[in-house]
Amino acid sequence: MKMATQFWPMMKHEMGLGQGARMVGPASAIVSYCFFLGVFPWVSLYGNYTAHGNITAMFEVGFLPIMAFLFLGGLTLWVPWEAVPALSQLLQLPDQAQDTGRWEFLFTRAADRRTLFRARAVTFYLIAAAPLLCNVVISPFFPDLVASPDLAMEWKYRLAFPGFNPGITSPHQVGLPHGAILFTAWLALLATFVFITLQSYAVWIARRVKGNSWWTLIFPAAPLLAVTLVFILVQKRMIHLPFNFFEDSFLFFATHPFTLTLALAGLIFVLQKWCEQQFSRLEID
């Protein structure tokens, strides 16, 4: 069977289509995940008790670190499971025998490994980033954002938003044309960058994780431990940055949206090809 004809059947299998009741549990978890990640940005932006459409207020109240922790926490658990074959044996889950058998079948050249990895990556990204991508699509129907920058940040807002509209709602607020579109696109771009980075890391450590060596769990667990530690330190204000990471990165993206999008597309192409090559060389214990 040619590689071009294998992709769609593999993608259909990875999405779990036709598995019926077996997918009820995972599907409910995915729906909850998508609902939270899709609704949370809008609630934090336009909620009556949050930012009221003021993006600088949202950056200050600290909703984004919580959202980032939940998103990263899920990815750091999910991505290694999808890319490291030895984990199904090492963690000794109830369906471990079936999962290991599936890997053994796929790794006997019954299926092209590059195509398999590509199908898994596309399926996983569509599920993981679906709510953020949907937010980009519906963002033109939401009101433009406003901002209340201080004097030190005002020039960055003027640079990022050429149509900077002072005094749109009050003398201390400015309107941000297409602000909702840029905000949701920025979230989707960050999520994509995190996904391709974690995927590359998971493929890189796959050879080092052994089904009979518990200590090798430190490799797939390292990102989750790092994310948790950073989140705790940030929440306890033990890390003091001289800038607001989220606000500055958003303004940087709003200033160079097309350049950064093209750069990310190039990075995805290179890393995806590398991941497929490395995955095709893997062996299972």
KEMIPA-317516 format. One record per residue: x, y, z of N, C-alpha, C, O in turn; residue number from 1; residue in three letters. Coordinates in steps of 0.2 Angstrom, whole numbers. Layout:
residues N
<<X Y Z> <X Y Z> <X Y Z> <X Y Z> NUM "ALA">
...
END
This chain:
residues 285
<<4 -6 0> <0 0 0> <4 6 0> <9 7 4> 1 "MET">
<<3 11 -4> <7 17 -5> <6 21 2> <0 21 5> 2 "LYS">
<<11 25 3> <11 30 9> <5 35 8> <1 36 13> 3 "MET">
<<3 37 2> <-2 42 1> <-9 39 3> <-13 43 5> 4 "ALA">
<<-10 32 2> <-16 29 3> <-17 27 11> <-22 25 13> 5 "THR">
<<-11 27 14> <-12 25 21> <-14 30 26> <-16 29 31> 6 "GLN">
<<-12 37 24> <-13 42 29> <-20 43 32> <-21 43 38> 7 "PHE">
<<-25 43 27> <-32 44 30> <-35 38 34> <-38 39 39> 8 "TRP">
<<-34 32 32> <-36 26 36> <-32 27 43> <-36 25 48> 9 "PRO">
<<-26 29 43> <-23 29 49> <-25 35 54> <-26 34 60> 10 "MET">
<<-27 40 50> <-30 46 54> <-36 44 57> <-38 46 62> 11 "MET">
<<-40 41 53> <-47 39 55> <-46 34 61> <-50 35 66> 12 "LYS">
<<-41 30 61> <-40 25 67> <-38 29 73> <-40 28 78> 13 "HIS">
<<-33 34 72> <-31 38 78> <-36 42 81> <-36 43 87> 14 "GLU">
<<-41 44 77> <-47 48 80> <-52 44 83> <-56 46 86> 15 "MET">
<<-51 37 83> <-55 32 86> <-62 32 83> <-67 29 86> 16 "GLY">
<<-63 33 77> <-69 33 73> <-71 25 73> <-67 21 71> 17 "LEU">
<<-77 24 74> <-80 17 74> <-79 13 80> <-80 7 80> 18 "GLY">
<<-76 16 85> <-74 12 91> <-80 12 96> <-80 8 101> 19 "GLN">
<<-85 16 95> <-91 15 99> <-90 17 106> <-88 22 108> 20 "GLY">
<<-93 13 111> <-93 14 118> <-86 15 121> <-85 18 126> 21 "ALA">
<<-81 12 118> <-74 13 121> <-72 20 121> <-68 22 125> 22 "ARG">
<<-75 24 116> <-73 31 116> <-77 36 120> <-75 42 120> 23 "MET">
<<-82 33 124> <-86 38 128> <-82 41 133> <-83 47 134> 24 "VAL">
<<-78 38 137> <-74 41 142> <-69 46 139> <-69 52 142> 25 "GLY">
<<-65 44 135> <-60 49 132> <-64 55 128> <-61 60 129> 26 "PRO">
<<-69 53 125> <-73 59 122> <-76 64 127> <-75 70 125> 27 "ALA">
<<-78 61 132> <-81 66 137> <-75 70 140> <-76 76 141> 28 "SER">
<<-69 67 141> <-64 71 143> <-62 77 138> <-60 82 140> 29 "ALA">
<<-62 75 132> <-60 79 127> <-65 85 126> <-63 91 125> 30 "ILE">
<<-71 83 127> <-76 89 126> <-76 93 132> <-76 100 131> 31 "VAL">
<<-74 91 138> <-73 95 144> <-67 100 143> <-67 106 144> 32 "SER">
<<-62 97 140> <-56 101 139> <-57 106 134> <-55 112 135> 33 "TYR">
<<-60 104 128> <-62 109 123> <-66 115 125> <-65 121 124> 34 "CYS">
<<-71 113 129> <-76 118 132> <-72 123 136> <-73 129 136> 35 "PHE">
<<-68 120 141> <-64 125 145> <-59 129 142> <-59 135 143> 36 "PHE">
<<-55 126 137> <-50 130 134> <-53 135 129> <-51 140 127> 37 "LEU">
<<-59 133 126> <-62 138 121> <-66 143 125> <-66 149 122> 38 "GLY">
<<-69 142 130> <-73 147 134> <-69 152 138> <-70 158 139> 39 "VAL">
<<-64 149 141> <-60 153 146> <-57 159 144> <-58 164 147> 40 "PHE">
<<-54 160 138> <-52 166 135> <-57 171 135> <-56 177 136> 41 "PRO">
<<-63 170 132> <-68 174 132> <-71 177 139> <-73 183 140> 42 "TRP">
<<-72 172 143> <-74 174 150> <-69 179 153> <-71 183 156> 43 "VAL">
<<-63 177 153> <-57 181 156> <-57 188 152> <-55 193 156> 44 "SER">
<<-59 188 146> <-58 195 142> <-65 199 144> <-64 205 145> 45 "LEU">
<<-71 196 143> <-77 200 143> <-81 199 149> <-87 202 149> 46 "TYR">
<<-79 195 154> <-83 193 159> <-85 200 164> <-81 204 164> 47 "GLY">
<<-90 200 167> <-92 206 171> <-88 206 177> <-87 212 180> 48 "ASN">
<<-85 201 179> <-80 201 185> <-73 201 183> <-69 200 188> 49 "TYR">
<<-71 201 177> <-64 201 175> <-62 207 172> <-61 212 175> 50 "THR">
<<-60 206 165> <-57 212 162> <-62 217 158> <-59 222 157> 51 "ALA">
<<-68 215 157> <-73 219 153> <-70 222 147> <-71 227 145> 52 "HIS">
<<-66 217 143> <-64 219 137> <-57 223 137> <-55 224 132> 53 "GLY">
<<-54 224 143> <-48 227 144> <-42 222 144> <-42 219 149> 54 "ASN">
<<-38 222 139> <-33 217 139> <-28 218 144> <-25 213 146> 55 "ILE">
<<-26 224 145> <-21 225 150> <-23 223 157> <-19 221 161> 56 "THR">
<<-30 224 159> <-32 222 165> <-32 214 165> <-30 211 171> 57 "ALA">
<<-33 210 160> <-33 203 160> <-26 201 161> <-25 196 165> 58 "MET">
<<-21 204 158> <-14 202 159> <-12 203 167> <-8 200 169> 59 "PHE">
<<-15 208 170> <-13 210 177> <-16 205 182> <-13 203 187> 60 "GLU">
<<-22 202 180> <-26 198 185> <-23 191 186> <-25 188 191> 61 "VAL">
<<-19 189 181> <-16 182 182> <-20 176 179> <-19 171 182> 62 "GLY">
<<-25 177 175> <-29 172 172> <-25 167 167> <-25 161 167> 63 "PHE">
<<-20 171 164> <-17 167 158> <-12 162 161> <-11 157 158> 64 "LEU">
<<-8 164 167> <-4 158 170> <-8 152 171> <-5 146 171> 65 "PRO">
<<-14 153 174> <-18 147 176> <-20 143 170> <-19 137 169> 66 "ILE">
<<-22 147 164> <-24 143 158> <-18 140 155> <-18 134 153> 67 "MET">
<<-12 143 155> <-6 140 152> <-4 134 156> <-2 129 153> 68 "ALA">
<<-4 134 163> <-3 128 167> <-7 122 165> <-5 117 164> 69 "PHE">
<<-14 123 165> <-18 118 163> <-17 115 156> <-17 109 155> 70 "LEU">
<<-16 120 151> <-14 117 144> <-8 114 144> <-8 108 141> 71 "PHE">
<<-3 116 147> <4 113 147> <4 107 151> <7 102 149> 72 "LEU">
<<0 107 157> <0 100 161> <-3 95 157> <-1 89 157> 73 "GLY">
<<-8 96 153> <-12 91 149> <-7 89 143> <-7 83 142> 74 "GLY">
<<-4 93 140> <1 91 134> <7 87 137> <9 83 133> 75 "LEU">
<<10 89 142> <16 86 145> <14 79 147> <19 74 147> 76 "THR">
<<8 77 148> <6 70 150> <4 67 143> <5 61 143> 77 "LEU">
<<0 70 139> <-3 67 133> <2 66 128> <2 60 125> 78 "TRP">
<<7 70 126> <11 70 120> <16 64 121> <17 60 117> 79 "VAL">
<<19 63 127> <24 57 128> <20 51 127> <23 46 124> 80 "PRO">
<<14 50 129> <10 44 129> <9 42 121> <9 36 120> 81 "TRP">
<<8 47 117> <7 46 110> <13 45 106> <13 43 100> 82 "GLU">
<<19 47 109> <25 47 105> <31 42 107> <35 40 104> 83 "ALA">
<<30 39 114> <35 35 117> <32 28 118> <28 27 122> 84 "VAL">
<<33 23 113> <30 17 114> <31 13 121> <27 10 123> 85 "PRO">
<<37 14 124> <39 10 130> <34 12 136> <34 9 141> 86 "ALA">
<<31 18 135> <27 20 141> <21 15 142> <19 14 148> 87 "LEU">
<<18 13 137> <12 8 138> <14 2 142> <10 -1 145> 88 "SER">
<<21 0 141> <23 -6 145> <26 -4 152> <25 -8 157> 89 "GLN">
<<29 2 152> <32 4 159> <27 6 164> <28 4 170> 90 "LEU">
<<21 9 162> <16 11 167> <11 6 169> <7 6 173> 91 "LEU">
<<11 0 165> <7 -6 167> <0 -4 168> <-3 -6 173> 92 "GLN">
<<-3 -1 163> <-10 1 163> <-14 -5 162> <-12 -10 159> 93 "LEU">
<<-21 -5 163> <-25 -11 162> <-25 -14 155> <-25 -20 154> 94 "PRO">
<<-25 -9 150> <-25 -11 143> <-18 -12 141> <-17 -11 134> 95 "ASP">
<<-13 -13 145> <-6 -12 143> <-5 -18 138> <-1 -17 133> 96 "GLN">
<<-7 -24 139> <-6 -29 134> <-8 -28 127> <-5 -29 122> 97 "ALA">
<<-14 -25 127> <-17 -23 120> <-13 -18 117> <-12 -18 111> 98 "GLN">
<<-12 -13 121> <-8 -7 118> <-1 -9 116> <1 -7 110> 99 "ASP">
<<2 -13 120> <9 -15 118> <9 -19 111> <13 -19 107> 100 "THR">
<<3 -24 111> <2 -28 105> <1 -23 99> <4 -25 93> 101 "GLY">
<<-2 -18 100> <-4 -13 94> <3 -10 92> <4 -10 86> 102 "ARG">
<<7 -8 96> <14 -5 94> <18 -11 91> <21 -9 86> 103 "TRP">
<<18 -17 93> <22 -22 90> <19 -23 83> <23 -25 78> 104 "GLU">
<<13 -23 82> <10 -24 75> <12 -18 71> <15 -20 65> 105 "PHE">
<<12 -12 73> <14 -7 69> <21 -6 67> <23 -4 62> 106 "LEU">
<<25 -9 72> <32 -9 71> <35 -15 67> <41 -16 67> 107 "PHE">
<<31 -19 64> <33 -25 61> <33 -23 53> <32 -28 49> 108 "THR">
<<33 -17 51> <33 -14 44> <26 -16 41> <25 -15 35> 109 "ARG">
<<21 -17 45> <14 -18 42> <11 -11 40> <7 -10 36> 110 "ALA">
<<14 -6 44> <12 1 42> <18 5 41> <23 4 45> 111 "ALA">
<<18 10 37> <23 15 36> <24 19 42> <19 23 44> 112 "ASP">
<<29 19 46> <30 23 52> <30 30 51> <27 34 56> 113 "ARG">
<<32 33 46> <32 40 45> <25 43 44> <23 48 47> 114 "ARG">
<<21 39 40> <14 40 39> <10 40 46> <6 44 47> 115 "THR">
<<12 35 50> <8 34 56> <10 39 61> <5 42 64> 116 "LEU">
<<16 42 61> <17 47 65> <14 54 63> <12 58 67> 117 "PHE">
<<14 55 56> <11 61 54> <3 61 55> <1 66 57> 118 "ARG">
<<0 55 55> <-7 54 56> <-8 56 64> <-13 59 65> 119 "ALA">
<<-4 53 68> <-5 54 75> <-4 61 77> <-8 64 81> 120 "ARG">
<<1 65 74> <3 72 75> <-3 76 73> <-5 81 77> 121 "ALA">
<<-6 75 67> <-11 79 64> <-17 78 69> <-21 83 71> 122 "VAL">
<<-19 72 70> <-25 71 74> <-24 74 81> <-29 77 84> 123 "THR">
<<-19 73 84> <-17 75 91> <-18 83 91> <-21 86 95> 124 "PHE">
<<-15 86 86> <-15 94 86> <-22 96 85> <-24 101 88> 125 "TYR">
<<-26 93 80> <-33 95 79> <-37 95 85> <-41 99 87> 126 "LEU">
<<-36 90 89> <-40 89 96> <-37 94 101> <-41 97 104> 127 "ILE">
<<-31 94 102> <-28 98 107> <-29 106 106> <-30 110 110> 128 "ALA">
<<-29 108 99> <-29 115 98> <-36 117 95> <-37 123 93> 129 "ALA">
<<-40 112 94> <-47 114 91> <-50 120 94> <-53 124 90> 130 "ALA">
<<-51 120 101> <-54 126 104> <-51 133 102> <-54 138 101> 131 "PRO">
<<-44 133 102> <-41 139 101> <-41 141 93> <-42 147 92> 132 "LEU">
<<-41 136 89> <-42 138 82> <-50 140 81> <-51 145 77> 133 "LEU">
<<-54 137 84> <-61 139 83> <-62 147 86> <-66 151 83> 134 "CYS">
<<-58 148 91> <-59 155 94> <-56 160 89> <-59 166 88> 135 "ASN">
<<-51 158 85> <-49 163 79> <-54 164 74> <-55 169 72> 136 "VAL">
<<-58 159 73> <-63 159 67> <-69 164 70> <-71 168 66> 137 "VAL">
<<-71 163 76> <-76 167 78> <-74 174 81> <-79 178 82> 138 "ILE">
<<-68 175 82> <-66 182 85> <-68 188 81> <-69 193 84> 139 "SER">
<<-69 188 74> <-71 194 71> <-78 196 73> <-80 202 72> 140 "PRO">
<<-82 192 76> <-89 193 78> <-89 196 86> <-94 198 88> 141 "PHE">
<<-83 197 89> <-83 199 96> <-81 207 95> <-77 209 91> 142 "PHE">
<<-82 211 100> <-80 218 100> <-73 218 101> <-69 214 103> 143 "PRO">
<<-70 224 98> <-63 225 98> <-61 226 106> <-65 228 110> 144 "ASP">
<<-55 225 107> <-52 225 114> <-50 232 115> <-49 236 110> 145 "LEU">
<<-50 234 121> <-47 240 124> <-41 239 128> <-40 233 130> 146 "VAL">
<<-37 244 129> <-31 244 134> <-31 250 138> <-33 255 136> 147 "ALA">
<<-27 249 144> <-26 255 148> <-18 255 149> <-16 254 155> 148 "SER">
<<-14 256 144> <-7 255 145> <-4 261 149> <-7 267 149> 149 "PRO">
<<1 260 153> <5 265 156> <9 269 151> <10 266 146> 150 "ASP">
<<13 274 153> <17 278 149> <23 273 146> <25 274 140> 151 "LEU">
<<25 269 150> <31 264 148> <29 259 143> <33 257 139> 152 "ALA">
<<22 258 142> <20 253 138> <16 256 132> <15 252 127> 153 "MET">
<<14 262 132> <10 265 127> <13 265 120> <10 263 115> 154 "GLU">
<<20 266 120> <23 266 113> <23 259 110> <23 258 104> 155 "TRP">
<<23 253 114> <23 247 112> <16 245 109> <15 242 103> 156 "LYS">
<<10 248 112> <4 247 109> <3 251 103> <0 249 98> 157 "TYR">
<<6 257 103> <5 261 96> <9 258 91> <7 258 85> 158 "ARG">
<<15 254 92> <18 251 87> <14 244 85> <14 243 79> 159 "LEU">
<<11 241 89> <8 235 88> <1 236 84> <-1 232 80> 160 "ALA">
<<-2 242 86> <-9 243 83> <-8 250 80> <-10 255 83> 161 "PHE">
<<-7 250 73> <-6 257 70> <-13 261 70> <-12 267 70> 162 "PRO">
<<-18 258 71> <-25 261 71> <-27 263 78> <-33 264 80> 163 "GLY">
<<-22 263 83> <-22 265 90> <-27 271 91> <-26 276 88> 164 "PHE">
<<-33 269 94> <-38 274 95> <-39 276 102> <-42 273 106> 165 "ASN">
<<-36 282 104> <-36 284 111> <-43 287 113> <-47 290 108> 166 "PRO">
<<-45 286 119> <-51 288 122> <-57 285 119> <-62 289 118> 167 "GLY">
<<-57 279 117> <-63 276 114> <-69 275 119> <-74 276 117> 168 "ILE">
<<-67 273 125> <-72 272 130> <-71 277 136> <-76 279 139> 169 "THR">
<<-65 279 137> <-64 284 142> <-57 287 141> <-53 284 137> 170 "SER">
<<-55 293 144> <-49 296 143> <-43 291 144> <-37 293 142> 171 "PRO">
<<-44 286 148> <-38 282 150> <-38 276 147> <-34 271 148> 172 "HIS">
<<-42 274 142> <-42 268 138> <-41 270 131> <-43 275 128> 173 "GLN">
<<-39 265 127> <-38 266 120> <-40 259 116> <-40 254 119> 174 "VAL">
<<-43 260 110> <-46 255 107> <-40 251 103> <-36 254 100> 175 "GLY">
<<-41 245 102> <-36 241 98> <-40 237 92> <-43 232 93> 176 "LEU">
<<-39 240 87> <-42 237 81> <-40 230 79> <-34 229 79> 177 "PRO">
<<-45 226 78> <-43 219 77> <-40 216 83> <-36 211 82> 178 "HIS">
<<-41 218 89> <-37 216 95> <-40 209 96> <-35 204 98> 179 "GLY">
<<-46 207 96> <-49 200 97> <-46 195 93> <-44 190 95> 180 "ALA">
<<-45 197 86> <-42 192 81> <-35 191 83> <-33 185 83> 181 "ILE">
<<-31 196 84> <-24 195 86> <-23 192 92> <-18 188 93> 182 "LEU">
<<-27 193 97> <-27 189 104> <-28 182 103> <-24 178 105> 183 "PHE">
<<-33 180 99> <-34 173 99> <-29 169 94> <-27 164 95> 184 "THR">
<<-27 173 89> <-21 170 85> <-15 169 89> <-11 165 87> 185 "ALA">
<<-14 174 93> <-8 173 97> <-8 167 102> <-3 164 102> 186 "TRP">
<<-14 166 105> <-15 160 109> <-14 154 105> <-10 149 107> 187 "LEU">
<<-17 154 99> <-16 148 94> <-9 147 92> <-6 141 92> 188 "ALA">
<<-5 152 91> <2 151 89> <6 149 95> <11 145 94> 189 "LEU">
<<5 151 101> <9 149 107> <7 141 108> <12 138 109> 190 "LEU">
<<1 139 107> <-1 132 108> <3 128 103> <5 123 104> 191 "ALA">
<<3 130 97> <6 126 91> <14 126 93> <16 120 92> 192 "THR">
<<17 131 95> <24 131 96> <25 126 102> <30 122 102> 193 "PHE">
<<21 126 107> <22 122 113> <21 115 111> <25 110 113> 194 "VAL">
<<16 113 107> <15 107 104> <21 104 100> <23 98 102> 195 "PHE">
<<23 108 95> <28 105 91> <35 104 95> <39 100 94> 196 "ILE">
<<36 108 100> <42 108 104> <41 101 109> <46 98 109> 197 "THR">
<<36 100 112> <35 94 116> <35 88 112> <38 83 114> 198 "LEU">
<<32 88 106> <32 82 102> <40 81 100> <41 75 100> 199 "GLN">
<<44 86 98> <51 84 97> <54 82 103> <59 77 102> 200 "SER">
<<53 84 109> <56 82 115> <54 75 116> <58 70 118> 201 "TYR">
<<48 73 115> <45 66 116> <49 61 112> <51 56 114> 202 "ALA">
<<49 63 105> <53 59 100> <60 58 102> <63 53 101> 203 "VAL">
<<63 63 104> <70 63 106> <72 58 112> <77 55 112> 204 "TRP">
<<67 58 117> <68 54 123> <66 47 122> <67 43 126> 205 "ILE">
<<62 46 116> <59 39 116> <64 33 116> <62 28 119> 206 "ALA">
<<70 34 113> <75 29 114> <77 28 121> <80 22 123> 207 "ARG">
<<77 33 125> <80 33 132> <75 30 137> <77 28 142> 208 "ARG">
<<68 29 135> <63 26 140> <63 19 138> <61 17 133> 209 "VAL">
<<64 15 143> <64 8 143> <59 5 147> <57 7 152> 210 "LYS">
<<55 0 144> <50 -4 147> <51 -7 153> <47 -9 157> 211 "GLY">
<<58 -9 154> <60 -13 160> <64 -8 165> <67 -11 170> 212 "ASN">
<<64 -2 164> <68 3 169> <64 8 171> <62 13 167> 213 "SER">
<<62 8 177> <57 13 180> <60 20 180> <57 25 180> 214 "TRP">
<<67 20 181> <70 27 182> <70 31 176> <71 37 176> 215 "TRP">
<<69 27 170> <68 31 164> <62 35 163> <61 39 158> 216 "THR">
<<57 34 168> <51 39 168> <53 46 169> <49 50 168> 217 "LEU">
<<59 47 172> <61 54 173> <61 58 166> <60 64 166> 218 "ILE">
<<62 55 161> <63 58 154> <56 61 152> <55 67 151> 219 "PHE">
<<51 57 152> <44 60 150> <41 64 155> <37 68 154> 220 "PRO">
<<43 63 162> <40 67 167> <43 74 168> <41 78 171> 221 "ALA">
<<49 75 165> <53 81 166> <49 87 164> <49 92 168> 222 "ALA">
<<46 87 158> <42 94 157> <36 95 162> <35 101 163> 223 "PRO">
<<33 90 164> <27 91 169> <30 94 175> <27 98 178> 224 "LEU">
<<36 91 178> <39 93 184> <41 100 183> <40 104 188> 225 "LEU">
<<44 102 177> <46 109 176> <41 114 176> <41 119 179> 226 "ALA">
<<35 112 172> <29 117 172> <26 118 179> <24 123 181> 227 "VAL">
<<26 112 183> <23 113 189> <27 117 194> <24 121 198> 228 "THR">
<<34 116 194> <38 120 198> <38 128 196> <37 132 201> 229 "LEU">
<<38 129 190> <38 136 187> <31 139 190> <31 145 192> 230 "VAL">
<<25 136 189> <19 138 191> <19 140 198> <16 145 200> 231 "PHE">
<<21 135 202> <21 136 210> <25 142 211> <23 147 215> 232 "ILE">
<<31 143 208> <36 149 210> <33 155 208> <33 160 211> 233 "LEU">
<<29 155 202> <26 161 199> <20 163 204> <19 169 206> 234 "VAL">
<<16 158 206> <10 160 211> <13 162 217> <9 166 220> 235 "GLN">
<<18 160 220> <21 162 226> <25 168 226> <28 170 230> 236 "LYS">
<<25 171 219> <29 177 218> <37 176 220> <40 181 222> 237 "ARG">
<<39 170 219> <46 169 220> <50 170 214> <57 170 214> 238 "MET">
<<47 171 208> <50 173 202> <48 180 200> <42 181 199> 239 "ILE">
<<53 185 200> <51 192 198> <54 193 191> <61 195 191> 240 "HIS">
<<50 194 186> <53 196 180> <52 203 179> <48 206 181> 241 "LEU">
<<57 206 175> <57 213 174> <52 215 169> <51 221 167> 242 "PRO">
<<48 211 167> <43 212 162> <37 207 162> <38 202 166> 243 "PHE">
<<31 209 159> <26 204 159> <26 200 153> <25 202 148> 244 "ASN">
<<28 193 154> <29 189 149> <23 189 144> <24 189 138> 245 "PHE">
<<17 188 146> <11 187 142> <10 193 138> <9 193 132> 246 "PHE">
<<10 199 141> <9 205 138> <14 207 133> <12 209 127> 247 "GLU">
<<20 206 135> <25 208 130> <25 203 124> <27 205 118> 248 "ASP">
<<24 197 125> <24 192 119> <18 193 115> <19 193 109> 249 "SER">
<<12 195 118> <7 197 114> <8 203 109> <6 203 103> 250 "PHE">
<<11 208 112> <12 214 108> <18 213 103> <17 216 98> 251 "LEU">
<<22 208 105> <27 207 99> <24 203 94> <26 204 88> 252 "PHE">
<<20 199 95> <16 195 90> <12 200 86> <11 200 80> 253 "PHE">
<<8 204 89> <4 209 86> <8 214 82> <5 216 77> 254 "ALA">
<<14 215 83> <18 219 79> <21 215 73> <22 218 68> 255 "THR">
<<22 209 74> <25 205 68> <21 199 67> <23 193 67> 256 "HIS">
<<14 199 66> <10 193 65> <12 188 59> <12 182 60> 257 "PRO">
<<13 191 53> <14 187 48> <21 184 48> <22 178 46> 258 "PHE">
<<26 188 50> <33 186 50> <33 180 55> <36 175 54> 259 "THR">
<<30 180 61> <30 175 66> <27 169 64> <29 163 65> 260 "LEU">
<<21 170 60> <17 164 58> <21 160 53> <21 154 53> 261 "THR">
<<24 164 48> <28 161 43> <34 157 46> <36 151 44> 262 "LEU">
<<38 160 51> <43 157 55> <41 151 58> <45 146 58> 263 "ALA">
<<35 151 61> <33 145 65> <31 139 60> <32 134 61> 264 "LEU">
<<28 141 54> <27 136 49> <33 133 47> <33 127 45> 265 "ALA">
<<38 137 46> <45 134 44> <48 129 49> <50 124 48> 266 "GLY">
<<47 131 55> <49 127 61> <45 121 61> <48 115 63> 267 "LEU">
<<39 121 60> <35 115 60> <37 110 55> <37 104 56> 268 "ILE">
<<38 113 49> <40 108 43> <47 105 45> <47 99 44> 269 "PHE">
<<52 108 48> <58 105 49> <57 100 55> <60 95 54> 270 "VAL">
<<54 102 60> <54 98 66> <49 92 65> <51 86 67> 271 "LEU">
<<44 93 61> <40 87 59> <43 82 55> <43 76 56> 272 "GLN">
<<47 84 50> <51 79 46> <56 76 50> <57 70 50> 273 "LYS">
<<59 79 55> <64 76 60> <61 71 64> <64 66 65> 274 "TRP">
<<55 73 67> <52 68 71> <50 62 67> <50 56 70> 275 "CYS">
<<47 63 61> <45 57 57> <51 52 56> <51 46 56> 276 "GLU">
<<57 55 55> <63 51 53> <65 48 59> <67 42 59> 277 "GLN">
<<65 51 65> <67 48 71> <62 42 74> <64 37 76> 278 "GLN">
<<56 44 73> <51 39 75> <51 33 70> <50 27 73> 279 "PHE">
<<53 33 64> <54 28 60> <59 23 62> <59 17 59> 280 "SER">
<<64 25 66> <70 21 68> <69 18 74> <73 15 77> 281 "ARG">
<<63 19 78> <62 17 84> <61 9 84> <59 7 79> 282 "LEU">
<<63 6 90> <62 -1 91> <58 -1 98> <60 3 102> 283 "GLU">
<<54 -7 99> <51 -8 105> <54 -14 109> <57 -18 105> 284 "ILE">
<<54 -13 116> <57 -19 119> <54 -26 118> <55 -31 121> 285 "ASP">
END
